[in-house]
Amino acid sequence: MPVPRPTRVEIDLAALRHNFLEVQRTVGAGCDVLAVVKANAYGHGVSSVAPALAAAGTNMFGVALVEEGVELRKLGIDKPVLILGSLFPGQESDLLEYQLTPVIYDLDCARRLDSTARDTGRIVDYHLKVDTGRGRLGFRADRLDEVLPVLKALPNLNMTGLMSHFAVADEPERALTALQCDAFSAVVETVEQAGFNPRYRHLANSAGIYSRELNGCNLVRPGISLYGGLTGGPFDHPFTQRPVMRFVSQVAQLKDVPSGEGISYGHRFVTSRDSKIAAVPVGYADGYNRLLTNCGEVLIRGQRVPVAGTVCMDWILVDVTDLADVQVSDDVTLLGRDGDELITAEEWADKVGSITYEVFCNISERVPRVFVNDFSS
């Protein structure tokens, strides 16, 4: 196997466990936890993240796609797996074969699944999704009187969960979240009066977990908070989160550049003094956003230094003129901690006009994930 370049992502599994335990502590023993590991565990590497969360004690996993659920089964995950996204036509057999649990918000999907289950002599558990104000997926609450009798007539489907999804829980001052809680309570009553008895009732994402009491709910769905990227607030429940991802490379070249010279594509940076410029083998193809041109910072020897010039596909340049004793092969921290300094995903996101979720998910698959502090082995 060829020796890789020094650019890598380090995933701290002990920090992941800490963040998971903070969720457990907040919701208490009477509430189960569904760990969301969709999109390759938000770019962190599901192959090690999922087993670590299983060892930490999660009750259930959530993914977006049937394909992601199948991947978890092939990793040896035997806990319940909820498919939070859609079940597309033709995927029913895989869902049954790998014992995955669908979320149903479409009657055609329910009918297809009931038919496949009947043909194989199976009863399929599912969670019903109701739209209480997010305006995306889910049956409208005011249409449940039409929907529930249809579901009741599908004998091979068994409703084991009832769910909705907050829209603005990361902005606790917004009134909509309280309205959604009230709407969900009414939905629970409607569903139970129709003769269903779902074991799980849930609507809280990471921000919902920390922003309010979730009376009547017994399952929560943390995602971004597991990875140390929850933003917003201030939240009602105090908590600490630790960054799980550290994105790091090394200085590959040092070059003395006289004053007045342009560097990198477009010469968007021109030296204003005699300068020392370091080349680092990482770029936008790796997930280091091009919008960090001339505004990003990295950590070398525990100190911040600025990105100088255009972020390239495979390289960035940084101005290390004021950094004493910098050497080729010094570590360069793009995201994460070096000494007392920390560059957060929120800092990145603010600079490029995005969110922490996208920062994590955009770290390219060509960057190897290295897992550290593994407590589960």
N, C-alpha and C positions, 0 to 999 in steps of 0.2 A: 504494500500500500504506500503511495507517495506521501512524503512528509507535507502536511498542510501549511499554509501561510499562518502567521501568528494571530490573525483576526478570528475572534471567537466570541461566543456568548456563554457566560458562566451562569448557571441556574442554581441558586442556593435553596436546597430542599429543606433545610432547617428553618429558613425564613418563611417558606411556604407553609410548613407545619405551624409555625407561630401564628400566621395570619388565619389559618383554618381554626385554630383553637380560640382565637379572639371571637370568631363568629359563634362557635359553640358556647363560649362563656356568655356572650351577649344574649343569645336566644334562650338559653337554659335547657335543662334536661328534658323538658316536655315537648321540644321541637326538634324534628329531624333536619338534617342538612343535606342538600343536593349540591354537589360541587360541579360547577359548569366548566367543562374542559373542551368546548368546541373550538374550531379553528386552531388545531394543534396546541390546545391549552393556551390560547391567546398568544401563540408564537413561542411558548416556552418549552415545548417538546412533550407531547402527551405520553410518549413511551415510558418516561420516567416520572412525570408529574402524576399521572393517574395512579400507578402503584403506590407512590408516596402518600397521596391523599387517602387511598384505601387503607393504608397502614395507620394513618392518623385518625381514622375512624369515621369517614364520611359514610352516610347511609345510602347514598344514591349518586349517580352521575347524570349530568345533562349535556347533550350534544345537539348540534343543529341538524345533522344529516344521518340517514340510515347508514351510509358508508362509514361515518365516524363511529357509530355504535358498533358496527361489525369490527372495526379496528380495535375497539376496547375489548371485545370478546376474544379476539386473537391475541391480545396482550395478556390474557388470563384473568381479566376483570370479571368477577361473577356477581357483583352487586347489581341491583336494578339500574337500567339505563333508560332515561327518558329522552325521546326524540323531540326536541323543542320546536324544530322546524316542521316542514311538510313531509308527508308520506306520499310520494309521487306514484302514479299508476305503474304497476309492474314491480314495485318494491315490497309488496305484501308478503311474498314468500320468504325473502331475506329477513324481514322483520320477525316472522314466526320462527324461522330456523334458528335465529340467534337470540330469541327470547328478549326482544326489545319492546319497550312500551311507547306507543305513539301518543302524541297530543292531537286531539281531533277538534277541528273547527270548521269542518266542511262535511255536509251530509253525503255527497257522492263518495268521498273518501271513506266514510263510515260504512256505507253500503258495500263498497269493494272489499273492505277488510272483513266485514261480517261474512261475505260470500266465501272468501278464501279460507277463513277460519272454519266455516261449516264444512267445506270440502275436505278439510284435513282433520276434522273432529276435535277442534281446539276451541277454547274460550280465551279471548284476548283481552287483557286488561288495558285500559286507556285512561288518559286524563282529558277532561273536557275543558276547552279554553273559551272564556267569555271576555268580550271587549267591554271594559268598564270605563273607557275614556282615553285609551292610547290611540285608538283609531287605526290600528294595523290589523293584526290577525285576531280571530275569535268571533264567535257568534255574538251578535248584539243582544244585550240583556233584555231589550224589549221584544225580542223575537223568540225567547225561550219557550213560550207557550206553544209555538209551532214546532220547535226543534226537539224538545224532550220526548213527546210521544213517538216520534220517528225513531229516536235512539232506543226507547223502551221496547220497541217492536223488533229490534235486532238481537236475537237470542244469543249469538256467539260473541257479543261484546259486553264487557263488564267495566263500568265506570269506577275506577279506584282513586281518581284524583279530580279535583276541580281547581282551576287556576285562572288568574288574570295577570296583568303586567303593568307596573307603574310606568307613567310617562315622564314625570318630573321629580322623582324622589330625591335626586341630587340637588334640588333647590327647595329645601325644607320650608321656606317661607311661602311657597305657592300653595293655594288652597286646593288645587286639583287632587293632590294625593289623599287628603282627608275625604274628599268626595268619592274617590275611587274605593277607599276602604268601606264607606257606607254602602256604595253600590254593590260591592262584593258581598257584604253581609246579607243584603237582600237577595242576591243571586243564590247564596248558600241555602237560604230559606226556601226559595222557589224550587231548587233542585231536590231538596229533601222532601218537600211536599209532593213532588212528582213521583216519589217512590225510590229515589236513588239514595245511596248511603256511602259516598266516597270517603275512603280512609284519609286521604290527604287533601288539605285546603291550603292553597299557597298563592301569593302574589308578590312577594318581596324579593327584589334584586339586592345587590350589595348596599346601595344607598338606602333602600327601604329598611334593611335590617338595622341600620344605625340611626335612622331618623325618627322612629316612632315605635310605639307598642303595637304589636300585630295580633290583637285580640281575635280569637277564633281561628287563627292559622296555626298549623302544626308542621309546616315544612317551609324552608327558605332556600333561595337559589343564589348563593354568592358566586360571583364571577371575578370581576376586576379587583375586588378587595383581597382575594386570595393571592393575587400577584403583586400586591403592594401599590396599586395604581388608582385607588378610589380618590376622587376629587369632589369638590362641592362642600356643602355644609355651611356653617357649623352644625354638627349632628347632636341629637339628644343624648346618645349613648357614647361615652368616652371610649376610645379604643386606640391601640397602636398598630400600625402596619409597617412591615419591613419590606424594602425592595427585594425582589426575588431575582431579577435579571441584572447582570452586569455585562455590558457590551465593551469589549476591550480589543486593542490591537497593539502595535509597537511602532516605534520610530524606525523607518527603513533607510532614511537618508537625511543628512544635515547639509545645508548649503548656505554659504555666506552670499548675500545679495546686496549690492550697493543701493544707496538711496535713489529713488526715482525710477525704479524698474517695475514693470507690471509682471504679475505671475498668474498662472492658470488660465483657463479659457476666458476669452473676452477681456482679459486684463482688468477685471473688476476690482482688483486690489493692486495698488501701486505703493511701493515702500516709500515711507516718508523719512527714513533714516537708514543707515547701514543696518542690515537685519540678518538674523539667522532664521532660516525657514526649514521646518521639518516636514518630510513627506511620510504619510501614513497610509498603508495599503487597505483602505476601506472607502466605499463610495455609495452612491445612491442605489447601485445594483445590490448592495448589501442591506439597504434599509436606512442608510444615513441620508436623511432627506436633503434634496438639492436646495430647498428653501433655507437651509442653515448656512448657505453661502454668506460669508462676511458677518454673520451674526451668531454662529454657533461657538461653543467653547468646549474644550476637552481638558482632562486632568492629566498632568504629567508630574511625577514626583510630588503628588498631593497639592499641586497648584493649578489654577485655571490659566489656560492660554487660549487665544482666539483663533478661530478658523480664518485663514487668509485666502481670499479668492474663491472662485467657483468650485463647488463640490462636483467632482468628476464621477464617472461610473465606478471606477475602481480605486480612486485616490482622493485624499484631502491633503491640503497643506495647512500648517499651523505656524504661527509666528512665535518662536521661542526665544526671541532676542533677550527678554528680561528674565529668562529662566537659567539659573546658574548650573553648570556642570551637566547639562543634558547630554545624553549619549545615544548613539544608535543602539537599538534593542530595548530602550526604556519602554515600559508599558505606557499605553495611551488609553485612558478610560473615557469612552464616549458617553456611556450611560451607567450610572451607579456610583459607588464610593471608592475614593482613594484617600486614605488618611482621614482627615477631618472634613474634607470637601465631598460634596455629593451633587451629582447631576441627576435630576429626576425626570421621569417620563413626562410629568406635568410641565416642567421647564421646556423640554423639547416641544411639546404640544402647543404651548403658548407662543413660541417663536414661529411656528409654521402654520398656525391657525387650525389646529386639529385637536384631537382628544387622546388621552393616554391609551385607550384601546387600540387605536390605529398605530400609534408608535410601536407597541409591542407586536402587533400582528404583521407589520410591514418589515420586520427584520427578516431578511431573505433566508430561504432554506439552504442557500449555499454557505451560510455561516454556520459552522458546527456548534452544537450545544454541548457544553461540558457541565456535568452535574456534580455539585460539590455538597459536602455536609449531608450525605445520605444517611438518614436515621432508620430507614425501612429495611435495610439488608441485614 
